Amino acid sequence: MALLTGLILSDDEAFRRDAAAVLRSGATPVTITHERTAADAQPDLVLVDGRHDTQAALASTERLRAAAPSISIFMVSLEASPDAILQAMRAGANEFLTWPPAEGACHEAIARAAARRDQSPAARPRATTTVFFGAKGGAGTTTIAVNSAVEMARLSRRPTVIVDLKAGLGEVTLFLGVRSRYSLLDALDNLHRLDGEFLKELVVKHKSGLEILAGSDHFDRPGAADTGAVEEVFRLLARQYAHIVVDAGSQLTPSATAALYAADTIYLVPNPDVPSVRNAQRLLDRIGQLGACGERVHVLLNRASEPYPIAPDQIESALGRPIEHMFRSDYRTVSAALNSGVPLSLTGNTEIASQFDSFIRRMLTPHAEAAVPARRSTLGLQRLASIW
């Protein structure tokens, strides 16, 4: 999968909204940019509305192709006559779609655009975005997100950042025992000057190498008006980091939805109890309605220890999808980690540390053997706090 940036050229607001939903609904993550920001960050694909004014659409296609030879251009029309297709191809379009497009045809076109982008000589190694979303508050989503991010930074040895999207009650910096002068709001309010150097000022670095973009202290932000800016921040982070981890909380806010659209992988985190399973069912349905592709959604069962209130196979049957990983409950180890200031994923040879190690190894190398090497001891090193 590849995270693509899409631009929609149309004066029809309803068309832009519907086209954005179509572009976002496939297995390849696509974030939508706007003409005012596209000049600063060239999109990977442009969808040109040619339904009513074909000549203007062809002229726009020619200008786009001359200005950016490497981008993918999708021409949209109401009918697919041979003459219309030929004119579009001559103008420089890569794809020709009738409106509304067949779902399979559009997703295949997006996959081809991703392949063209990745094969370009100027293509950068792409970032991966992983979003953790709780089926309910208190499910342990932040614990899993934080410790997964720490382990990802340790094992991959590549630039990794965790973004706290929860408004008012974000706990990522608390869990890692660090303080940050700045937060996500500073990024959202300074998009006009947000570049690699400014981003370095906004994040705080953990001893593991993980960098943190702290959560907002305001309960009403990020809000609905910040959705476009949140997507833009993810695009900018993708230029600086190999791995982006997002703690999206347990509320399907506009900002959380923006994170789902940007995600390569979405991990839904329930506990083995009735409220969690019920919420997980409804959230899976809602994520599908929002257009965030179901192929990207995976289930992580947290605090899964026998005797199970609900058996894992019953949960899989209720959700209609498999449980990818189960994190067992270990309250004593977690409490000790909190009191001693040692993050769970860096506590040495404990069962829960091994769980995070094996989970992230499989995430980083999904086709490798499942063997888990012995963990090195971390005794004697100053560590920072985490919490269950």
C-alpha positions in Angstrom: 0.0 0.0 0.0 1.0 3.6 -0.5 -0.3 6.8 0.9 -1.3 9.0 -2.0 -2.2 12.7 -2.1 -5.2 13.4 -4.3 -6.5 16.7 -5.7 -10.0 17.1 -7.2 -10.5 19.8 -9.8 -14.2 20.8 -9.9 -16.4 23.7 -9.1 -19.1 21.4 -7.9 -18.9 21.0 -4.1 -21.2 17.9 -4.1 -19.0 16.3 -6.8 -15.8 17.0 -4.8 -17.4 15.4 -1.7 -18.5 12.3 -3.5 -15.3 12.0 -5.5 -13.3 12.2 -2.3 -15.3 9.4 -0.8 -14.7 7.2 -3.9 -10.9 7.9 -3.8 -10.7 7.1 -0.1 -12.7 3.9 -0.2 -10.0 1.6 -1.7 -7.2 -0.5 -0.2 -4.7 2.2 -1.0 -4.9 5.2 1.4 -5.6 8.5 -0.3 -5.7 11.8 1.4 -7.3 14.8 -0.2 -5.6 18.1 -0.6 -6.9 21.4 -1.8 -5.8 23.7 -4.6 -4.4 26.3 -2.2 -2.0 23.7 -0.6 -1.3 21.6 -3.7 1.3 24.2 -5.0 3.4 23.5 -1.9 3.0 19.7 -2.0 2.5 18.3 -5.5 -0.3 15.7 -5.5 0.2 12.2 -6.7 -3.0 12.1 -8.6 -5.5 14.7 -9.9 -9.1 13.9 -10.7 -10.4 16.3 -13.3 -14.2 16.9 -13.6 -15.0 16.7 -17.3 -18.7 15.9 -17.0 -20.1 19.2 -18.3 -17.3 21.2 -19.8 -15.1 18.8 -21.8 -13.0 21.4 -23.4 -12.1 23.1 -20.2 -11.3 19.8 -18.6 -9.0 18.9 -21.5 -7.3 22.2 -21.2 -6.8 21.7 -17.5 -5.4 18.2 -18.2 -2.9 19.6 -20.7 -1.7 22.3 -18.3 -1.3 19.7 -15.5 0.7 17.3 -17.7 3.0 20.1 -18.8 3.6 21.3 -15.3 4.0 17.9 -13.6 4.9 15.0 -16.0 5.0 12.4 -13.2 1.5 12.8 -11.7 -1.4 10.6 -12.5 -4.4 12.3 -14.0 -7.9 10.9 -13.9 -10.4 12.3 -16.4 -14.1 11.9 -15.3 -16.9 12.1 -17.9 -20.5 11.1 -18.1 -20.0 8.8 -21.0 -17.1 6.7 -22.4 -17.2 7.3 -26.1 -14.0 6.2 -28.1 -13.5 9.8 -29.2 -13.7 11.2 -25.7 -11.3 8.6 -24.4 -8.8 9.4 -27.2 -9.0 13.1 -26.6 -8.4 12.6 -22.9 -5.4 10.4 -23.5 -3.9 12.9 -26.0 -4.3 15.7 -23.5 -2.3 13.7 -21.0 -4.8 11.7 -18.8 -3.6 8.4 -17.4 -7.1 7.1 -16.6 -10.6 7.7 -18.0 -13.6 7.1 -15.7 -17.3 7.5 -16.2 -19.3 9.1 -13.4 -20.2 7.5 -11.1 -17.3 5.1 -11.6 -17.5 1.4 -11.0 -15.8 0.7 -7.6 -13.4 -1.9 -9.0 -12.3 0.3 -11.9 -11.5 3.3 -9.7 -9.6 1.2 -7.1 -7.6 -0.4 -9.9 -6.8 3.0 -11.3 -5.6 4.2 -7.9 -3.4 1.1 -7.6 -1.8 1.9 -10.9 -1.2 5.5 -9.8 0.5 4.2 -6.6 2.7 1.8 -8.7 3.6 4.7 -11.0 4.5 6.9 -8.0 6.6 4.2 -6.3 8.5 3.4 -9.6 9.4 7.0 -10.2 13.1 7.7 -10.0 12.4 10.6 -7.7 10.1 8.6 -5.4 11.0 8.7 -1.7 10.7 5.6 0.5 7.1 5.8 1.6 6.0 6.2 5.2 3.6 3.8 6.9 0.8 5.2 9.0 -0.7 2.9 11.7 -3.8 4.1 13.7 -4.9 2.6 17.0 -8.6 3.1 17.8 -10.4 1.9 20.9 -13.7 0.2 20.9 -14.4 2.0 24.2 -12.7 4.3 26.7 -10.3 2.4 29.0 -9.7 -0.4 26.5 -5.9 0.1 26.8 -5.6 1.7 23.3 -3.0 4.3 24.4 -0.9 1.6 26.1 -0.8 -0.4 22.9 -0.2 2.6 20.7 2.6 4.0 22.8 4.4 0.7 23.4 4.0 -0.4 19.8 5.5 2.9 18.7 8.5 2.6 21.1 9.1 -1.0 19.9 8.8 0.1 16.2 11.4 2.8 16.7 13.7 0.3 18.5 13.3 -2.5 16.0 13.2 -0.6 12.7 15.9 1.9 13.7 14.1 4.3 11.3 12.5 7.7 12.2 9.2 7.1 14.0 6.7 9.5 15.4 3.6 9.0 17.5 0.7 11.6 17.2 -1.8 12.1 20.0 -5.1 13.0 18.5 -7.2 13.0 21.6 -8.5 16.5 22.4 -8.0 17.6 26.0 -7.3 14.2 27.5 -4.3 13.0 25.4 -2.0 10.9 27.5 0.9 9.9 25.2 3.5 12.2 26.8 2.3 11.1 30.3 2.7 7.5 29.4 6.2 8.1 28.2 7.2 10.3 31.1 8.1 13.3 29.0 6.9 16.9 28.7 6.4 18.9 25.5 6.3 22.6 25.1 4.3 22.3 21.9 1.3 20.2 20.7 -0.6 19.2 17.6 -2.4 22.5 17.8 0.9 24.4 17.1 1.2 22.3 13.9 -2.4 22.9 12.9 -2.2 26.7 13.5 1.1 27.1 11.6 0.6 25.1 8.4 1.8 28.0 6.4 5.3 27.6 7.9 5.3 23.9 8.7 8.4 22.3 7.2 10.9 19.8 8.4 12.8 22.2 10.6 9.7 23.6 12.2 8.4 20.0 12.8 11.6 19.2 14.7 10.8 22.1 17.1 7.3 20.8 17.7 8.1 17.2 18.6 9.8 15.9 21.8 12.1 12.9 21.7 11.9 9.9 23.9 15.0 7.9 25.0 14.0 5.0 22.7 14.4 7.3 19.7 10.6 7.7 19.3 9.4 11.3 18.7 6.1 12.5 20.0 3.7 15.1 18.7 1.8 15.8 21.9 -2.0 16.0 22.2 -4.0 19.2 22.6 -4.8 20.6 26.0 -8.1 22.1 24.5 -11.2 20.0 24.8 -12.7 21.5 21.6 -9.7 21.1 19.3 -8.8 19.6 17.0 -12.4 19.9 15.9 -14.4 19.6 12.7 -12.8 22.8 11.3 -9.3 21.3 11.7 -10.0 18.1 9.6 -8.2 19.4 6.5 -5.3 20.7 8.5 -5.0 17.3 10.3 -4.7 15.5 6.9 -2.1 18.1 5.8 0.0 17.4 9.0 0.0 13.7 8.2 1.2 14.4 4.7 4.0 16.6 6.1 4.9 14.0 8.7 5.2 11.4 5.9 8.0 13.3 4.4 10.1 13.2 7.6 9.3 9.9 9.2 9.4 6.2 8.1 6.7 5.2 10.6 3.7 7.3 11.9 1.7 5.9 14.8 -1.5 7.5 15.8 -3.4 7.2 19.1 -6.9 8.2 17.9 -8.7 7.5 21.1 -12.1 5.9 21.2 -14.4 8.7 19.8 -15.0 8.8 16.0 -14.3 12.5 15.8 -13.6 14.3 12.5 -9.9 14.3 13.3 -10.0 10.6 14.1 -11.8 10.0 10.8 -9.1 12.0 9.0 -6.5 9.6 10.6 -8.5 6.6 9.4 -8.4 7.9 5.8 -4.6 8.4 6.0 -3.9 5.0 7.6 -2.2 2.1 6.0 -3.4 -0.1 8.9 -6.2 0.5 11.4 -6.1 -1.5 14.6 -9.4 -1.6 16.4 -8.9 -2.5 20.1 -11.7 -4.1 22.1 -11.6 -6.0 25.4 -13.3 -9.5 25.7 -16.4 -8.0 27.2 -19.9 -7.3 26.0 -19.7 -3.5 25.7 -16.4 -3.7 23.8 -17.7 -6.3 21.3 -20.9 -4.4 20.8 -19.1 -1.2 20.2 -16.6 -2.9 17.9 -19.4 -4.2 15.7 -20.9 -0.7 15.4 -17.6 0.9 14.7 -16.7 -1.6 12.0 -20.0 -0.7 10.3 -19.4 3.0 10.7 -15.9 2.9 9.4 -17.2 1.1 6.3 -19.9 3.7 5.9 -17.2 6.5 6.1 -15.4 4.8 3.2 -12.2 3.9 5.1 -11.5 0.5 3.4 -12.3 -2.5 5.5 -9.2 -4.3 4.2 -7.1 -2.0 6.3 -9.0 -2.7 9.6 -7.6 -5.4 12.0 -8.7 -6.4 15.4 -6.4 -6.5 18.5 -7.9 -8.1 21.6 -6.5 -6.5 24.7 -6.6 -7.9 28.3 -7.4 -11.3 26.9 -6.7 -13.8 29.7 -8.6 -16.9 30.7 -11.3 -17.4 31.8 -12.5 -15.2 29.0 -15.8 -13.3 29.6 -16.4 -13.9 25.9 -14.3 -16.5 24.1 -12.1 -15.2 21.3 -13.8 -17.4 18.7 -17.1 -16.0 19.7 -15.7 -12.4 19.3 -14.4 -13.3 15.8 -17.8 -14.7 14.9 -19.6 -11.6 16.1 -17.2 -9.2 14.3 -17.0 -11.2 11.1 -13.2 -11.0 11.0 -10.2 -12.7 12.8 -8.4 -11.4 15.8 -4.9 -10.5 14.6 -3.2 -10.5 18.0 -4.2 -10.9 21.6 -2.4 -9.0 24.4 -2.8 -10.9 27.7 -3.7 -9.1 30.9 -0.7 -8.5 33.3 -1.8 -5.9 35.8 1.1 -6.6 38.2 3.8 -6.1 35.6 2.1 -3.0 34.2 1.7 -1.4 37.7 5.3 -2.1 38.5 6.3 -0.5 35.2 4.4 2.6 36.1 5.8 2.8 39.6 9.4 2.2 38.5 9.2 4.5 35.4 10.0 1.7 32.9 8.0 1.5 29.6 6.3 -1.8 29.0 8.1 -2.5 25.8 11.5 -1.9 27.4 11.1 -3.8 30.6 13.4 -6.7 29.6 12.4 -10.3 29.7 8.8 -10.1 30.7 5.9 -11.8 28.9 4.2 -8.6 28.0 7.4 -7.1 26.6 7.8 -10.2 24.4 4.2 -9.7 23.2 5.0 -6.3 21.9 8.3 -7.5 20.4 6.6 -10.3 18.5 3.7 -8.1 17.4 5.9 -5.4 16.0 8.3 -7.8 14.3 5.3 -9.4 12.5 4.1 -5.9 11.5 7.5 -4.8 10.2 8.2 -8.1 8.4 4.8 -9.7 7.8 6.2 -12.5 5.6 9.1 -13.5 7.8 9.2 -16.5 10.1 7.5 -16.0 13.5 10.6 -16.8 15.5 11.2 -14.3 18.3 14.8 -13.7 19.3 15.8 -13.3 22.9 15.4 -9.8 24.2 18.4 -8.0 25.6 18.3 -6.9 29.2 17.5 -3.3 29.9 18.4 -3.3 33.6 20.4 -0.4 34.8 19.1 2.0 32.1 17.0 4.9 33.0 13.5 4.4 31.5 10.3 6.4 31.4 6.8 5.7 32.5 4.0 3.8 30.9 0.6 2.8 32.1 -2.1 0.2 31.2 
